[in-house]
């Protein structure tokens, strides 16, 4: 993390200084990173038959957490995408592993 301070005018007009679009270290920031780790964990197990259940569970947790972030951000596209993902992954969990 950089400790260098920039002048507000320099920040506004610079094309070289990286400016994050979302605030850091807020509740949604932590949730989105935990969710991303779960989704990546699920994806990393995809295609390995012995880990199929872990893939579905990790993906379900990650997408569910992203759904929470979507509501916090009030982003309808993310809400639709993640709600559909939760429903489809939950259905797979029910059909394959519970019922």
C-alpha positions, 0 to 999 in steps of 0.5 A: 500500500502506497503512503505517498500523498497526491494533491487533489488536483493532481489526482483528478487530472492524472491518467497515471495514478490508479484510483479505485472505483470502490471504497476500501476496507468497508463491509462490502469490500471484505465480503466481495473478497471472501466471495471471490476467494470462494468462487475461485476455489470452486473454479479451481476444483472444476473438472476434477471428479473427486472434488465435484461436491466441493466445487458446487459448495464453494461456488454456492457460498461465493455466489451467495456472498456476491449476491449480498454485495449486489444488494449492498451496491443496489446493482440490478445486473449483479443481483440478477446474475448472482440470484440465478447462480444461487438458484442453479447451484442450490438446485444442483446441490439438492439434486446431486447431493441431498435428495 
